[in-house]
Amino acid sequence: MELYTKHGKGPMTSGLTGVGFSSLHMVADDLNTEQVDSLIEKASNYQSTATRKQLEIQEDQLRDKNEALIQWITIAAGVDYSLFDSDKNAALAHSFPGGYATLLAVSTHMFSRGSVHIQSANPLAYPRIDPNYMSHPLDAEMMARAILHARKLLRTEPLASNFQKDENEELIPIPGHNGDIHDPKTLEEAKEYVRRNCFTCYHPIGTASMLPREEGGVVDNELRVYGTKNLRVIDASIFPLHVQGNIMSLVYATAERGADIIKAARKRT
């Protein structure tokens, strides 16, 4: 606090945040088991680059009432989504008149799969990256339900009375959105909203997955890249499925395990 009051610096210059997790059962309590199975069955026609084993694990996670579907992050500042493609720093420090708070819904088990490919023999050239957000129908469906749940949360006490209302006694949405829908009220509106306003949570994984080679794997269980010698990958790209929350602790564990594997290999030579 002293740093902030005297110099305008320190941790108090950032918006204080809160984090929580919700299962599908909590986010969409109107869905029963049969309805969830029906949504999964309808989405099974979508051609995914994920293996059937991966999708089956994720589908079971979706059904599990103790498995988080959404991570919630509260930020004591407004987020200008329309700037994320051009200036992420400005997006997190909006220039709109008035004060806003943001409740972010983060999917913990995305069904969509993106891709990363080299496009030049020049090692300094950027790869071609396609995150392919919301391409799988289950992602848009679940995130849309999370948006509607967030809308309900913000209209429930003790949160509701902390926000200013408009002339119709409705909460005032942050102006910075892409698309025509700023306050989705129906499932279809929410689907359109998430497709236009979703962005990364900066925990990318899976571009060099540890899987059998015939299932699209890049590294084996010794972290060795298939078809090469003396080349290992030791980072989050080896995770074939996402983890709850931040990937940092698992990256540390992977690095420690990778160091042990390399030291053991050196002793054998």
MONORDA-V5449 format. One record per residue. D_LAST is the distance of its C-alpha to the last C-alpha in Angstrom with 2 decimals. Layout:
d_last:D_LAST
d_last:D_LAST
This chain:
d_last:55.92
d_last:56.81
d_last:54.38
d_last:55.97
d_last:59.62
d_last:59.39
d_last:56.90
d_last:56.32
d_last:52.58
d_last:50.10
d_last:49.07
d_last:52.73
d_last:52.79
d_last:50.76
d_last:52.33
d_last:51.63
d_last:49.95
d_last:49.85
d_last:47.42
d_last:48.08
d_last:47.05
d_last:49.26
d_last:48.83
d_last:50.67
d_last:53.18
d_last:54.02
d_last:54.10
d_last:56.15
d_last:58.02
d_last:60.36
d_last:57.70
d_last:57.68
d_last:54.97
d_last:56.63
d_last:56.90
d_last:53.22
d_last:52.35
d_last:54.76
d_last:53.12
d_last:49.69
d_last:51.21
d_last:52.89
d_last:49.70
d_last:47.77
d_last:49.34
d_last:47.44
d_last:44.60
d_last:41.48
d_last:37.95
d_last:36.79
d_last:35.78
d_last:38.41
d_last:36.19
d_last:35.94
d_last:39.69
d_last:40.52
d_last:38.66
d_last:40.54
d_last:43.80
d_last:43.46
d_last:42.78
d_last:45.96
d_last:47.97
d_last:46.65
d_last:49.22
d_last:46.64
d_last:44.22
d_last:44.86
d_last:45.89
d_last:46.84
d_last:45.78
d_last:48.78
d_last:48.61
d_last:51.82
d_last:52.30
d_last:55.37
d_last:55.83
d_last:56.72
d_last:54.17
d_last:55.35
d_last:53.49
d_last:55.13
d_last:53.15
d_last:49.61
d_last:48.97
d_last:50.26
d_last:49.89
d_last:47.96
d_last:48.93
d_last:52.58
d_last:52.22
d_last:51.31
d_last:54.25
d_last:57.17
d_last:60.32
d_last:62.82
d_last:65.84
d_last:65.57
d_last:62.80
d_last:60.56
d_last:57.87
d_last:55.16
d_last:53.75
d_last:50.61
d_last:49.48
d_last:45.76
d_last:44.50
d_last:41.58
d_last:40.91
d_last:41.54
d_last:41.88
d_last:41.97
d_last:38.88
d_last:38.44
d_last:36.14
d_last:34.17
d_last:33.78
d_last:33.00
d_last:36.14
d_last:35.18
d_last:32.52
d_last:33.20
d_last:30.48
d_last:33.25
d_last:35.51
d_last:36.01
d_last:35.01
d_last:37.81
d_last:38.05
d_last:40.45
d_last:40.48
d_last:43.07
d_last:44.72
d_last:47.18
d_last:46.69
d_last:46.36
d_last:49.82
d_last:48.66
d_last:47.41
d_last:50.80
d_last:52.60
d_last:50.77
d_last:50.75
d_last:54.44
d_last:55.20
d_last:53.30
d_last:55.47
d_last:58.61
d_last:57.43
d_last:56.82
d_last:60.33
d_last:61.65
d_last:59.78
d_last:61.21
d_last:64.69
d_last:64.43
d_last:65.49
d_last:64.51
d_last:62.74
d_last:65.66
d_last:68.12
d_last:65.74
d_last:65.98
d_last:68.88
d_last:70.60
d_last:72.35
d_last:75.98
d_last:75.09
d_last:73.29
d_last:69.94
d_last:66.80
d_last:66.25
d_last:62.98
d_last:60.95
d_last:62.32
d_last:59.00
d_last:58.09
d_last:57.41
d_last:59.91
d_last:63.39
d_last:62.50
d_last:62.12
d_last:62.93
d_last:61.96
d_last:64.17
d_last:63.32
d_last:60.12
d_last:60.48
d_last:61.14
d_last:58.07
d_last:55.90
d_last:57.21
d_last:56.68
d_last:52.98
d_last:52.31
d_last:53.92
d_last:52.62
d_last:49.10
d_last:46.24
d_last:42.62
d_last:41.64
d_last:38.52
d_last:35.94
d_last:34.48
d_last:31.74
d_last:30.49
d_last:29.88
d_last:26.26
d_last:26.79
d_last:24.32
d_last:26.10
d_last:25.71
d_last:25.67
d_last:29.03
d_last:30.54
d_last:29.72
d_last:26.39
d_last:24.08
d_last:20.97
d_last:19.60
d_last:19.17
d_last:15.64
d_last:17.48
d_last:16.04
d_last:18.86
d_last:19.96
d_last:19.82
d_last:17.27
d_last:13.61
d_last:11.97
d_last:15.39
d_last:16.42
d_last:19.93
d_last:20.62
d_last:24.40
d_last:27.62
d_last:27.48
d_last:25.35
d_last:28.25
d_last:30.18
d_last:33.26
d_last:34.88
d_last:35.15
d_last:38.27
d_last:39.02
d_last:36.68
d_last:33.04
d_last:31.96
d_last:30.93
d_last:28.82
d_last:27.13
d_last:26.26
d_last:24.91
d_last:22.81
d_last:21.40
d_last:20.56
d_last:18.93
d_last:16.97
d_last:15.78
d_last:14.70
d_last:12.79
d_last:10.93
d_last:10.27
d_last:9.12
d_last:6.66
d_last:5.34
d_last:5.53
d_last:3.82
d_last:0.00
